[in-house]
Amino acid sequence: MPKRSGTERTLRFGYGTNGFGNHRLTDSLELLAEQGYDGVAVTLDHDHLDPFHPDVAEHTTRLRRDLERLELDVVVETGARYLLDPRHKHHPTLLSEHGRALRLDLLHRAVHIAAQLRAGVVSFWSGTKPDHLDDETAWSLLAEGCSEVLDTAAEYGVRLGFEPEPGMFVQDLDGFEQLAAKLNHPELFGVTLDIGHCRCLEPVDVPACVRRAGPDLVNVQIDDMRRGVHEHLEFGEGDIDFPPVMAALREVGYRGLVSVELPRHSHAAPAVAQRSLRFLRQAATEVTA
């Protein structure tokens, strides 16, 4: 399906490569371009673009050429499950007592890779808070880590998209705004908003979350979800009404990628991606109908 252009398309849709875990990265890009996606959210991981590989610079250059050839935009995601620790998912984090430097190293590498790819955003989250850690110390560690990554982001001109994640120390927009305030609202520090997460735990409806995040919005992940259950679902399997979400994204003037976030659907990735794009385009069309 060909891409659309001009006023015919004001929202641009991407797909997360963490939902193509059984495909080579090049094959997944080809498939998504064929289907008509505008871009990809590339999760740095051992099976796709490994930031710790000795030849990562060469791999990144090759990826940049593929993206340019296929006319795909890109954002960089850092939420790989076992990239840093083969035994513990999503660890270490910015709040970890041991291994915190490894997480910081990953984020610095991610910014460098994003600059090479000409990606506008690197997305990341706080991680969970260890039981023994008090909130004051956790906030201090998190702000200190974000500040270090911001220094690298400023060097390369890359924006950071901080993602509130259910179950983590910063899990909602209240938490993001508190963190941004501790950092004195730096220009390069924005929010990654997962539409499903808004439905899962925010106290207001999803369009209201989009409007609240609007001034800081640099990256959007999209999936369906049910209230109170952190499970990424295909569109139509949760209880989100999507046309008002599309309307809110247009209202706040968001121009980045809106990337499908279905990390547990790799077993049927080509079909899921095709269904997802068809659903999103229909939802966007209903806004103006």
C-alpha atoms as an extended CHARMM CRD file, in Angstrom:
* protein
*
       289  EXT
         1         1  MET       CA              0.0000000000        0.0000000000        0.0000000000  PROA      1               0.0000000000
         2         2  PRO       CA              1.5780000000        3.3170000000       -1.0210000000  PROA      2               0.0000000000
         3         3  LYS       CA              2.2870000000        6.1680000000        1.3620000000  PROA      3               0.0000000000
         4         4  ARG       CA              0.0700000000        9.2250000000        1.2460000000  PROA      4               0.0000000000
         5         5  SER       CA              1.2890000000       12.8120000000        1.2360000000  PROA      5               0.0000000000
         6         6  GLY       CA              0.3740000000       16.4470000000        1.7780000000  PROA      6               0.0000000000
         7         7  THR       CA             -2.8640000000       17.4230000000        3.4970000000  PROA      7               0.0000000000
         8         8  GLU       CA             -4.1820000000       13.9180000000        2.8950000000  PROA      8               0.0000000000
         9         9  ARG       CA             -2.1510000000       12.7280000000        5.8750000000  PROA      9               0.0000000000
        10        10  THR       CA             -1.5390000000       14.8410000000        8.9520000000  PROA      10              0.0000000000
        11        11  LEU       CA             -0.6360000000       11.9260000000       11.2560000000  PROA      11              0.0000000000
        12        12  ARG       CA              2.3350000000        9.7030000000       10.4710000000  PROA      12              0.0000000000
        13        13  PHE       CA              2.2620000000        6.0800000000       11.5570000000  PROA      13              0.0000000000
        14        14  GLY       CA              5.1850000000        3.8760000000       12.5360000000  PROA      14              0.0000000000
        15        15  TYR       CA              5.6510000000        0.4020000000       13.9530000000  PROA      15              0.0000000000
        16        16  GLY       CA              7.9120000000       -0.7650000000       16.7590000000  PROA      16              0.0000000000
        17        17  THR       CA             10.5850000000       -3.2570000000       15.7540000000  PROA      17              0.0000000000
        18        18  ASN       CA             10.1430000000       -4.9730000000       19.1310000000  PROA      18              0.0000000000
        19        19  GLY       CA              6.9980000000       -6.3840000000       17.4950000000  PROA      19              0.0000000000
        20        20  PHE       CA              9.1380000000       -7.9830000000       14.7610000000  PROA      20              0.0000000000
        21        21  GLY       CA             11.3750000000      -10.0230000000       17.0380000000  PROA      21              0.0000000000
        22        22  ASN       CA             11.3660000000      -13.0610000000       14.7240000000  PROA      22              0.0000000000
        23        23  HSD       CA             12.4130000000      -11.0590000000       11.6480000000  PROA      23              0.0000000000
        24        24  ARG       CA             15.7360000000       -9.6810000000       10.5180000000  PROA      24              0.0000000000
        25        25  LEU       CA             15.6850000000       -5.9360000000       10.9370000000  PROA      25              0.0000000000
        26        26  THR       CA             16.1240000000       -5.3430000000        7.1980000000  PROA      26              0.0000000000
        27        27  ASP       CA             13.2230000000       -7.6660000000        6.4030000000  PROA      27              0.0000000000
        28        28  SER       CA             10.9470000000       -5.9130000000        8.8940000000  PROA      28              0.0000000000
        29        29  LEU       CA             11.7790000000       -2.5150000000        7.3670000000  PROA      29              0.0000000000
        30        30  GLU       CA             10.9880000000       -3.7990000000        3.8760000000  PROA      30              0.0000000000
        31        31  LEU       CA              7.6430000000       -5.1960000000        5.0340000000  PROA      31              0.0000000000
        32        32  LEU       CA              6.6200000000       -2.0200000000        6.8390000000  PROA      32              0.0000000000
        33        33  ALA       CA              7.5560000000        0.1670000000        3.8770000000  PROA      33              0.0000000000
        34        34  GLU       CA              5.5730000000       -2.1020000000        1.5370000000  PROA      34              0.0000000000
        35        35  GLN       CA              2.5310000000       -1.7900000000        3.7850000000  PROA      35              0.0000000000
        36        36  GLY       CA              2.7360000000        2.0020000000        3.7380000000  PROA      36              0.0000000000
        37        37  TYR       CA              4.1420000000        2.8910000000        7.1490000000  PROA      37              0.0000000000
        38        38  ASP       CA              5.8800000000        6.2440000000        7.4890000000  PROA      38              0.0000000000
        39        39  GLY       CA              8.5170000000        5.1160000000        9.9450000000  PROA      39              0.0000000000
        40        40  VAL       CA              9.7860000000        2.7220000000       12.5860000000  PROA      40              0.0000000000
        41        41  ALA       CA             10.5350000000        2.8210000000       16.2830000000  PROA      41              0.0000000000
        42        42  VAL       CA             13.7960000000        0.8470000000       16.4710000000  PROA      42              0.0000000000
        43        43  THR       CA             14.4100000000       -0.8890000000       19.7910000000  PROA      43              0.0000000000
        44        44  LEU       CA             18.1330000000       -1.3270000000       20.3810000000  PROA      44              0.0000000000
        45        45  ASP       CA             18.5590000000       -5.0240000000       21.0880000000  PROA      45              0.0000000000
        46        46  HSD       CA             20.9320000000       -7.9150000000       20.5190000000  PROA      46              0.0000000000
        47        47  ASP       CA             18.9140000000       -9.3530000000       17.6400000000  PROA      47              0.0000000000
        48        48  HSD       CA             18.4090000000       -6.1100000000       15.6920000000  PROA      48              0.0000000000
        49        49  LEU       CA             20.7000000000       -3.1290000000       16.2350000000  PROA      49              0.0000000000
        50        50  ASP       CA             22.9870000000       -4.0980000000       19.1220000000  PROA      50              0.0000000000
        51        51  PRO       CA             24.4940000000       -0.9270000000       20.6310000000  PROA      51              0.0000000000
        52        52  PHE       CA             27.3310000000       -2.9670000000       22.1810000000  PROA      52              0.0000000000
        53        53  HSD       CA             28.3690000000       -4.7650000000       18.9970000000  PROA      53              0.0000000000
        54        54  PRO       CA             31.9820000000       -4.0430000000       17.9340000000  PROA      54              0.0000000000
        55        55  ASP       CA             30.7200000000       -3.0560000000       14.4690000000  PROA      55              0.0000000000
        56        56  VAL       CA             27.7650000000       -0.9770000000       15.6720000000  PROA      56              0.0000000000
        57        57  ALA       CA             28.9110000000        2.0970000000       13.7110000000  PROA      57              0.0000000000
        58        58  GLU       CA             28.9170000000        0.1210000000       10.4690000000  PROA      58              0.0000000000
        59        59  HSD       CA             25.5520000000       -1.4700000000       11.2850000000  PROA      59              0.0000000000
        60        60  THR       CA             24.0890000000        1.9500000000       12.0490000000  PROA      60              0.0000000000
        61        61  THR       CA             25.3510000000        3.3770000000        8.7610000000  PROA      61              0.0000000000
        62        62  ARG       CA             23.7900000000        0.4690000000        6.8910000000  PROA      62              0.0000000000
        63        63  LEU       CA             20.5030000000        0.9800000000        8.7230000000  PROA      63              0.0000000000
        64        64  ARG       CA             20.5410000000        4.6860000000        7.8530000000  PROA      64              0.0000000000
        65        65  ARG       CA             20.9190000000        3.8140000000        4.1840000000  PROA      65              0.0000000000
        66        66  ASP       CA             18.0210000000        1.3510000000        4.3710000000  PROA      66              0.0000000000
        67        67  LEU       CA             15.8010000000        3.9300000000        6.0630000000  PROA      67              0.0000000000
        68        68  GLU       CA             16.6360000000        6.5290000000        3.4350000000  PROA      68              0.0000000000
        69        69  ARG       CA             16.0540000000        4.0960000000        0.5710000000  PROA      69              0.0000000000
        70        70  LEU       CA             12.6780000000        3.0720000000        1.9880000000  PROA      70              0.0000000000
        71        71  GLU       CA             11.7600000000        6.6500000000        2.9800000000  PROA      71              0.0000000000
        72        72  LEU       CA             11.1410000000        5.6790000000        6.5970000000  PROA      72              0.0000000000
        73        73  ASP       CA             11.4640000000        8.0520000000        9.5350000000  PROA      73              0.0000000000
        74        74  VAL       CA             12.8750000000        6.6550000000       12.7840000000  PROA      74              0.0000000000
        75        75  VAL       CA             12.8980000000        7.0330000000       16.5510000000  PROA      75              0.0000000000
        76        76  VAL       CA             15.1600000000        5.0830000000       18.9020000000  PROA      76              0.0000000000
        77        77  GLU       CA             13.7250000000        3.0080000000       21.7620000000  PROA      77              0.0000000000
        78        78  THR       CA             15.7340000000        1.6010000000       24.6770000000  PROA      78              0.0000000000
        79        79  GLY       CA             13.2600000000       -0.7510000000       26.3480000000  PROA      79              0.0000000000
        80        80  ALA       CA             14.7960000000       -4.1050000000       25.3550000000  PROA      80              0.0000000000
        81        81  ARG       CA             14.0140000000       -6.7250000000       27.9770000000  PROA      81              0.0000000000
        82        82  TYR       CA             17.3100000000       -8.5780000000       28.4540000000  PROA      82              0.0000000000
        83        83  LEU       CA             19.9340000000       -6.5220000000       26.6270000000  PROA      83              0.0000000000
        84        84  LEU       CA             21.8210000000       -5.5460000000       29.7970000000  PROA      84              0.0000000000
        85        85  ASP       CA             21.1190000000       -8.5050000000       32.0710000000  PROA      85              0.0000000000
        86        86  PRO       CA             20.2740000000      -11.9760000000       30.6850000000  PROA      86              0.0000000000
        87        87  ARG       CA             18.6160000000      -13.0010000000       33.9500000000  PROA      87              0.0000000000
        88        88  HSD       CA             16.5500000000       -9.9740000000       34.9680000000  PROA      88              0.0000000000
        89        89  LYS       CA             14.1510000000       -8.1870000000       32.6330000000  PROA      89              0.0000000000
        90        90  HSD       CA             14.6790000000       -4.4270000000       32.1560000000  PROA      90              0.0000000000
        91        91  HSD       CA             17.6310000000       -4.3470000000       34.5590000000  PROA      91              0.0000000000
        92        92  PRO       CA             19.7550000000       -2.5810000000       35.5870000000  PROA      92              0.0000000000
        93        93  THR       CA             17.9110000000        0.7450000000       35.6090000000  PROA      93              0.0000000000
        94        94  LEU       CA             18.7030000000        4.3410000000       36.4930000000  PROA      94              0.0000000000
        95        95  LEU       CA             17.6350000000        3.4470000000       40.0490000000  PROA      95              0.0000000000
        96        96  SER       CA             19.7400000000        0.2950000000       40.4320000000  PROA      96              0.0000000000
        97        97  GLU       CA             22.3320000000        0.0100000000       43.1610000000  PROA      97              0.0000000000
        98        98  HSD       CA             24.5170000000       -2.1980000000       40.9660000000  PROA      98              0.0000000000
        99        99  GLY       CA             24.9010000000       -1.7550000000       37.2200000000  PROA      99              0.0000000000
       100       100  ARG       CA             23.4260000000        1.7370000000       36.9880000000  PROA      100             0.0000000000
       101       101  ALA       CA             26.4480000000        2.8550000000       34.9750000000  PROA      101             0.0000000000
       102       102  LEU       CA             25.5990000000        0.2180000000       32.3560000000  PROA      102             0.0000000000
       103       103  ARG       CA             22.1280000000        1.7210000000       31.8610000000  PROA      103             0.0000000000
       104       104  LEU       CA             23.6640000000        5.1750000000       31.5150000000  PROA      104             0.0000000000
       105       105  ASP       CA             26.1460000000        3.7990000000       28.9950000000  PROA      105             0.0000000000
       106       106  LEU       CA             23.2580000000        2.3620000000       26.9550000000  PROA      106             0.0000000000
       107       107  LEU       CA             21.4470000000        5.7040000000       26.9370000000  PROA      107             0.0000000000
       108       108  HSD       CA             24.5680000000        7.5990000000       25.8810000000  PROA      108             0.0000000000
       109       109  ARG       CA             25.0950000000        5.0550000000       23.0930000000  PROA      109             0.0000000000
       110       110  ALA       CA             21.4380000000        5.4090000000       22.0880000000  PROA      110             0.0000000000
       111       111  VAL       CA             21.8160000000        9.1760000000       21.6830000000  PROA      111             0.0000000000
       112       112  HSD       CA             24.9160000000        8.6980000000       19.5480000000  PROA      112             0.0000000000
       113       113  ILE       CA             23.1280000000        6.1150000000       17.3780000000  PROA      113             0.0000000000
       114       114  ALA       CA             20.0960000000        8.3870000000       17.0490000000  PROA      114             0.0000000000
       115       115  ALA       CA             22.3300000000       11.1820000000       15.8190000000  PROA      115             0.0000000000
       116       116  GLN       CA             23.8880000000        8.8530000000       13.2230000000  PROA      116             0.0000000000
       117       117  LEU       CA             20.4190000000        7.7510000000       12.0870000000  PROA      117             0.0000000000
       118       118  ARG       CA             19.1640000000       11.3320000000       12.1170000000  PROA      118             0.0000000000
       119       119  ALA       CA             16.4400000000       10.2130000000       14.4900000000  PROA      119             0.0000000000
       120       120  GLY       CA             14.8870000000       13.0870000000       16.3880000000  PROA      120             0.0000000000
       121       121  VAL       CA             14.1150000000       11.2360000000       19.6120000000  PROA      121             0.0000000000
       122       122  VAL       CA             15.5220000000        8.6620000000       22.0290000000  PROA      122             0.0000000000
       123       123  SER       CA             12.8590000000        7.1560000000       24.2860000000  PROA      123             0.0000000000
       124       124  PHE       CA             13.5230000000        5.6930000000       27.7580000000  PROA      124             0.0000000000
       125       125  TRP       CA             11.9340000000        5.1700000000       31.1950000000  PROA      125             0.0000000000
       126       126  SER       CA             12.8300000000        5.1990000000       34.8920000000  PROA      126             0.0000000000
       127       127  GLY       CA             12.6770000000        1.5120000000       35.7780000000  PROA      127             0.0000000000
       128       128  THR       CA             11.2120000000        0.1280000000       38.9870000000  PROA      128             0.0000000000
       129       129  LYS       CA             12.2560000000        1.3840000000       42.4030000000  PROA      129             0.0000000000
       130       130  PRO       CA             14.1450000000       -1.1440000000       44.5710000000  PROA      130             0.0000000000
       131       131  ASP       CA             12.2920000000       -1.9200000000       47.7960000000  PROA      131             0.0000000000
       132       132  HSD       CA             15.0710000000       -0.5890000000       50.0200000000  PROA      132             0.0000000000
       133       133  LEU       CA             15.2540000000        2.7770000000       48.2120000000  PROA      133             0.0000000000
       134       134  ASP       CA             13.3360000000        5.7490000000       49.6270000000  PROA      134             0.0000000000
       135       135  ASP       CA             11.5110000000        8.0750000000       47.2470000000  PROA      135             0.0000000000
       136       136  GLU       CA             13.7980000000       11.0580000000       47.8640000000  PROA      136             0.0000000000
       137       137  THR       CA             16.8800000000        9.0570000000       46.9140000000  PROA      137             0.0000000000
       138       138  ALA       CA             15.0980000000        7.5740000000       43.8970000000  PROA      138             0.0000000000
       139       139  TRP       CA             14.1660000000       11.0150000000       42.5890000000  PROA      139             0.0000000000
       140       140  SER       CA             17.7300000000       12.2100000000       43.1180000000  PROA      140             0.0000000000
       141       141  LEU       CA             19.2360000000        9.2520000000       41.2370000000  PROA      141             0.0000000000
       142       142  LEU       CA             16.7410000000        9.5740000000       38.4070000000  PROA      142             0.0000000000
       143       143  ALA       CA             17.2200000000       13.3110000000       37.9700000000  PROA      143             0.0000000000
       144       144  GLU       CA             20.9990000000       12.9190000000       38.1190000000  PROA      144             0.0000000000
       145       145  GLY       CA             20.9120000000       10.2020000000       35.4460000000  PROA      145             0.0000000000
       146       146  CYS       CA             18.6010000000       12.1610000000       33.1750000000  PROA      146             0.0000000000
       147       147  SER       CA             20.8300000000       15.2080000000       33.5300000000  PROA      147             0.0000000000
       148       148  GLU       CA             23.8630000000       13.1860000000       32.4200000000  PROA      148             0.0000000000
       149       149  VAL       CA             22.0290000000       11.8850000000       29.3560000000  PROA      149             0.0000000000
       150       150  LEU       CA             20.7830000000       15.3860000000       28.5950000000  PROA      150             0.0000000000
       151       151  ASP       CA             24.3840000000       16.5680000000       28.3620000000  PROA      151             0.0000000000
       152       152  THR       CA             24.9970000000       14.0130000000       25.6150000000  PROA      152             0.0000000000
       153       153  ALA       CA             21.6710000000       14.8460000000       23.9580000000  PROA      153             0.0000000000
       154       154  ALA       CA             22.6590000000       18.5130000000       23.8310000000  PROA      154             0.0000000000
       155       155  GLU       CA             26.0030000000       17.6030000000       22.2760000000  PROA      155             0.0000000000
       156       156  TYR       CA             24.2910000000       15.7380000000       19.4450000000  PROA      156             0.0000000000
       157       157  GLY       CA             21.0690000000       17.7430000000       19.1760000000  PROA      157             0.0000000000
       158       158  VAL       CA             18.8020000000       14.7760000000       19.9900000000  PROA      158             0.0000000000
       159       159  ARG       CA             15.5870000000       15.0870000000       21.9750000000  PROA      159             0.0000000000
       160       160  LEU       CA             14.8080000000       12.7410000000       24.8660000000  PROA      160             0.0000000000
       161       161  GLY       CA             11.3320000000       11.2850000000       25.2290000000  PROA      161             0.0000000000
       162       162  PHE       CA             10.7780000000       10.1070000000       28.7950000000  PROA      162             0.0000000000
       163       163  GLU       CA              8.0720000000        7.4390000000       28.9950000000  PROA      163             0.0000000000
       164       164  PRO       CA              5.8490000000        7.0110000000       32.0610000000  PROA      164             0.0000000000
       165       165  GLU       CA              5.4300000000        3.2280000000       32.3820000000  PROA      165             0.0000000000
       166       166  PRO       CA              2.8560000000        1.4330000000       34.5840000000  PROA      166             0.0000000000
       167       167  GLY       CA              4.5350000000       -0.2890000000       37.5190000000  PROA      167             0.0000000000
       168       168  MET       CA              7.7130000000        1.7760000000       37.2750000000  PROA      168             0.0000000000
       169       169  PHE       CA              8.8200000000        4.5770000000       39.5780000000  PROA      169             0.0000000000
       170       170  VAL       CA              7.5300000000        7.1890000000       37.1290000000  PROA      170             0.0000000000
       171       171  GLN       CA              4.3450000000        5.6810000000       35.7970000000  PROA      171             0.0000000000
       172       172  ASP       CA              2.0800000000        8.5880000000       34.8870000000  PROA      172             0.0000000000
       173       173  LEU       CA              2.0080000000       12.1760000000       33.6730000000  PROA      173             0.0000000000
       174       174  ASP       CA              2.1110000000       13.5060000000       37.2320000000  PROA      174             0.0000000000
       175       175  GLY       CA              5.4440000000       11.7360000000       37.6490000000  PROA      175             0.0000000000
       176       176  PHE       CA              6.8000000000       12.9980000000       34.3410000000  PROA      176             0.0000000000
       177       177  GLU       CA              5.9020000000       16.5800000000       35.1950000000  PROA      177             0.0000000000
       178       178  GLN       CA              7.5450000000       16.2370000000       38.6120000000  PROA      178             0.0000000000
       179       179  LEU       CA             10.7270000000       14.9480000000       36.9680000000  PROA      179             0.0000000000
       180       180  ALA       CA             10.7230000000       17.6820000000       34.3210000000  PROA      180             0.0000000000
       181       181  ALA       CA             10.4160000000       20.2780000000       37.0720000000  PROA      181             0.0000000000
       182       182  LYS       CA             13.3720000000       18.7820000000       38.9510000000  PROA      182             0.0000000000
       183       183  LEU       CA             15.3820000000       19.1570000000       35.7330000000  PROA      183             0.0000000000
       184       184  ASN       CA             14.1660000000       22.7580000000       35.2490000000  PROA      184             0.0000000000
       185       185  HSD       CA             12.1920000000       21.8570000000       32.1020000000  PROA      185             0.0000000000
       186       186  PRO       CA             15.1070000000       21.5400000000       29.6490000000  PROA      186             0.0000000000
       187       187  GLU       CA             14.2060000000       22.1040000000       26.0120000000  PROA      187             0.0000000000
       188       188  LEU       CA             15.4370000000       18.6910000000       24.8820000000  PROA      188             0.0000000000
       189       189  PHE       CA             13.4960000000       16.7770000000       27.5490000000  PROA      189             0.0000000000
       190       190  GLY       CA             10.0120000000       15.7430000000       26.4320000000  PROA      190             0.0000000000
       191       191  VAL       CA              7.5270000000       12.9520000000       26.9870000000  PROA      191             0.0000000000
       192       192  THR       CA              6.9010000000        9.6780000000       25.1900000000  PROA      192             0.0000000000
       193       193  LEU       CA              3.1840000000        9.0170000000       25.5440000000  PROA      193             0.0000000000
       194       194  ASP       CA              1.8810000000        5.4740000000       25.2430000000  PROA      194             0.0000000000
       195       195  ILE       CA             -1.8190000000        5.7590000000       24.4100000000  PROA      195             0.0000000000
       196       196  GLY       CA             -2.6040000000        2.4190000000       26.0280000000  PROA      196             0.0000000000
       197       197  HSD       CA             -0.9240000000        3.4310000000       29.2740000000  PROA      197             0.0000000000
       198       198  CYS       CA             -3.2060000000        6.4580000000       29.4600000000  PROA      198             0.0000000000
       199       199  ARG       CA             -6.2500000000        4.1970000000       29.4050000000  PROA      199             0.0000000000
       200       200  CYS       CA             -4.6350000000        1.7750000000       31.8510000000  PROA      200             0.0000000000
       201       201  LEU       CA             -4.0310000000        4.1370000000       34.7510000000  PROA      201             0.0000000000
       202       202  GLU       CA             -4.4730000000        7.8590000000       34.1400000000  PROA      202             0.0000000000
       203       203  PRO       CA             -7.4840000000        9.3780000000       35.9860000000  PROA      203             0.0000000000
       204       204  VAL       CA             -8.7990000000       11.2560000000       32.9140000000  PROA      204             0.0000000000
       205       205  ASP       CA             -9.7630000000       10.0410000000       29.4500000000  PROA      205             0.0000000000
       206       206  VAL       CA             -7.1200000000        9.4360000000       26.7840000000  PROA      206             0.0000000000
       207       207  PRO       CA             -7.7410000000       12.5730000000       24.6640000000  PROA      207             0.0000000000
       208       208  ALA       CA             -7.3770000000       14.6780000000       27.8090000000  PROA      208             0.0000000000
       209       209  CYS       CA             -4.0160000000       12.9930000000       28.4680000000  PROA      209             0.0000000000
       210       210  VAL       CA             -2.8760000000       13.8680000000       24.9400000000  PROA      210             0.0000000000
       211       211  ARG       CA             -3.8530000000       17.4950000000       25.4450000000  PROA      211             0.0000000000
       212       212  ARG       CA             -2.1020000000       17.6360000000       28.8030000000  PROA      212             0.0000000000
       213       213  ALA       CA              1.0740000000       16.1290000000       27.3550000000  PROA      213             0.0000000000
       214       214  GLY       CA              0.8520000000       18.2310000000       24.1890000000  PROA      214             0.0000000000
       215       215  PRO       CA              3.4150000000       20.9600000000       25.0210000000  PROA      215             0.0000000000
       216       216  ASP       CA              6.0160000000       18.2950000000       25.9020000000  PROA      216             0.0000000000
       217       217  LEU       CA              5.0250000000       15.6030000000       23.4080000000  PROA      217             0.0000000000
       218       218  VAL       CA              7.9610000000       14.2990000000       21.3280000000  PROA      218             0.0000000000
       219       219  ASN       CA              7.0460000000       10.6460000000       20.7650000000  PROA      219             0.0000000000
       220       220  VAL       CA              3.8270000000        8.5900000000       20.6810000000  PROA      220             0.0000000000
       221       221  GLN       CA              3.3500000000        4.8550000000       21.0580000000  PROA      221             0.0000000000
       222       222  ILE       CA             -0.0920000000        3.4690000000       20.2950000000  PROA      222             0.0000000000
       223       223  ASP       CA             -1.9270000000        0.2660000000       21.2090000000  PROA      223             0.0000000000
       224       224  ASP       CA             -5.2350000000       -0.7370000000       22.7100000000  PROA      224             0.0000000000
       225       225  MET       CA             -5.6560000000       -1.4550000000       26.4140000000  PROA      225             0.0000000000
       226       226  ARG       CA             -8.2530000000       -1.9550000000       29.1290000000  PROA      226             0.0000000000
       227       227  ARG       CA             -8.6710000000        0.0530000000       32.2940000000  PROA      227             0.0000000000
       228       228  GLY       CA             -6.4250000000       -1.1860000000       35.0850000000  PROA      228             0.0000000000
       229       229  VAL       CA             -4.6870000000       -3.8980000000       33.0130000000  PROA      229             0.0000000000
       230       230  HSD       CA             -1.2130000000       -3.2830000000       31.5980000000  PROA      230             0.0000000000
       231       231  GLU       CA             -1.5060000000       -5.5180000000       28.5400000000  PROA      231             0.0000000000
       232       232  HSD       CA             -0.7630000000       -4.2260000000       25.0310000000  PROA      232             0.0000000000
       233       233  LEU       CA             -3.6370000000       -5.3270000000       22.8120000000  PROA      233             0.0000000000
       234       234  GLU       CA             -4.3880000000       -5.1620000000       19.1300000000  PROA      234             0.0000000000
       235       235  PHE       CA             -6.7440000000       -2.3730000000       18.1340000000  PROA      235             0.0000000000
       236       236  GLY       CA            -10.3470000000       -3.2640000000       18.8500000000  PROA      236             0.0000000000
       237       237  GLU       CA             -9.4730000000       -5.7250000000       21.6390000000  PROA      237             0.0000000000
       238       238  GLY       CA             -9.3670000000       -3.0670000000       24.3640000000  PROA      238             0.0000000000
       239       239  ASP       CA            -11.7840000000       -0.2820000000       25.2080000000  PROA      239             0.0000000000
       240       240  ILE       CA            -10.1180000000        2.8350000000       23.7570000000  PROA      240             0.0000000000
       241       241  ASP       CA            -12.1380000000        5.0190000000       21.3830000000  PROA      241             0.0000000000
       242       242  PHE       CA             -9.4760000000        6.0130000000       18.8620000000  PROA      242             0.0000000000
       243       243  PRO       CA            -10.9730000000        8.7410000000       16.6270000000  PROA      243             0.0000000000
       244       244  PRO       CA            -11.0240000000       11.2360000000       19.5410000000  PROA      244             0.0000000000
       245       245  VAL       CA             -7.3960000000       10.3130000000       20.2560000000  PROA      245             0.0000000000
       246       246  MET       CA             -6.4620000000       11.1140000000       16.6620000000  PROA      246             0.0000000000
       247       247  ALA       CA             -8.3510000000       14.3820000000       16.9190000000  PROA      247             0.0000000000
       248       248  ALA       CA             -6.4490000000       15.3060000000       20.0890000000  PROA      248             0.0000000000
       249       249  LEU       CA             -3.0820000000       14.5350000000       18.4680000000  PROA      249             0.0000000000
       250       250  ARG       CA             -3.9650000000       16.8340000000       15.5920000000  PROA      250             0.0000000000
       251       251  GLU       CA             -5.2680000000       19.4720000000       17.9870000000  PROA      251             0.0000000000
       252       252  VAL       CA             -1.9500000000       19.6900000000       19.8620000000  PROA      252             0.0000000000
       253       253  GLY       CA             -0.0620000000       19.8810000000       16.5620000000  PROA      253             0.0000000000
       254       254  TYR       CA              1.8940000000       16.6700000000       17.0260000000  PROA      254             0.0000000000
       255       255  ARG       CA              4.0330000000       15.9200000000       13.9620000000  PROA      255             0.0000000000
       256       256  GLY       CA              6.1720000000       12.9840000000       15.0910000000  PROA      256             0.0000000000
       257       257  LEU       CA              5.6100000000        9.2860000000       14.5170000000  PROA      257             0.0000000000
       258       258  VAL       CA              2.6310000000        7.5050000000       16.0660000000  PROA      258             0.0000000000
       259       259  SER       CA              4.1740000000        4.0520000000       16.4150000000  PROA      259             0.0000000000
       260       260  VAL       CA              2.3080000000        0.8060000000       17.0630000000  PROA      260             0.0000000000
       261       261  GLU       CA              3.5930000000       -0.7880000000       20.2830000000  PROA      261             0.0000000000
       262       262  LEU       CA              2.7970000000       -4.5280000000       20.2780000000  PROA      262             0.0000000000
       263       263  PRO       CA              5.9460000000       -6.2060000000       21.6200000000  PROA      263             0.0000000000
       264       264  ARG       CA              4.2650000000       -9.5880000000       22.1980000000  PROA      264             0.0000000000
       265       265  HSD       CA              2.8980000000      -10.0320000000       18.6920000000  PROA      265             0.0000000000
       266       266  SER       CA              6.0600000000      -10.9990000000       16.8050000000  PROA      266             0.0000000000
       267       267  HSD       CA              4.6380000000      -14.4340000000       16.0040000000  PROA      267             0.0000000000
       268       268  ALA       CA              2.2080000000      -12.8050000000       13.5390000000  PROA      268             0.0000000000
       269       269  ALA       CA              3.9860000000       -9.5180000000       12.8710000000  PROA      269             0.0000000000
       270       270  PRO       CA              3.2470000000       -9.0170000000        9.1320000000  PROA      270             0.0000000000
       271       271  ALA       CA             -0.4920000000       -9.5810000000        9.5350000000  PROA      271             0.0000000000
       272       272  VAL       CA             -0.7200000000       -7.6040000000       12.7840000000  PROA      272             0.0000000000
       273       273  ALA       CA              1.1410000000       -4.6650000000       11.2490000000  PROA      273             0.0000000000
       274       274  GLN       CA             -1.1320000000       -4.6440000000        8.2140000000  PROA      274             0.0000000000
       275       275  ARG       CA             -4.2950000000       -4.7840000000       10.3530000000  PROA      275             0.0000000000
       276       276  SER       CA             -2.9320000000       -2.0640000000       12.6290000000  PROA      276             0.0000000000
       277       277  LEU       CA             -2.2290000000        0.4040000000        9.8340000000  PROA      277             0.0000000000
       278       278  ARG       CA             -5.6330000000       -0.1860000000        8.2880000000  PROA      278             0.0000000000
       279       279  PHE       CA             -7.2840000000        0.4460000000       11.6830000000  PROA      279             0.0000000000
       280       280  LEU       CA             -5.2920000000        3.6050000000       12.4070000000  PROA      280             0.0000000000
       281       281  ARG       CA             -5.9500000000        5.1180000000        9.0030000000  PROA      281             0.0000000000
       282       282  GLN       CA             -9.6570000000        4.4320000000        9.3940000000  PROA      282             0.0000000000
       283       283  ALA       CA             -9.6850000000        6.0060000000       12.8660000000  PROA      283             0.0000000000
       284       284  ALA       CA             -7.8740000000        9.0670000000       11.5190000000  PROA      284             0.0000000000
       285       285  THR       CA            -10.3510000000        9.2900000000        8.6240000000  PROA      285             0.0000000000
       286       286  GLU       CA            -13.3280000000        9.1980000000       10.9960000000  PROA      286             0.0000000000
       287       287  VAL       CA            -12.0390000000       12.3480000000       12.6810000000  PROA      287             0.0000000000
       288       288  THR       CA            -12.6110000000       14.3850000000        9.5490000000  PROA      288             0.0000000000
       289       289  ALA       CA            -15.6550000000       12.5010000000        8.2290000000  PROA      289             0.0000000000
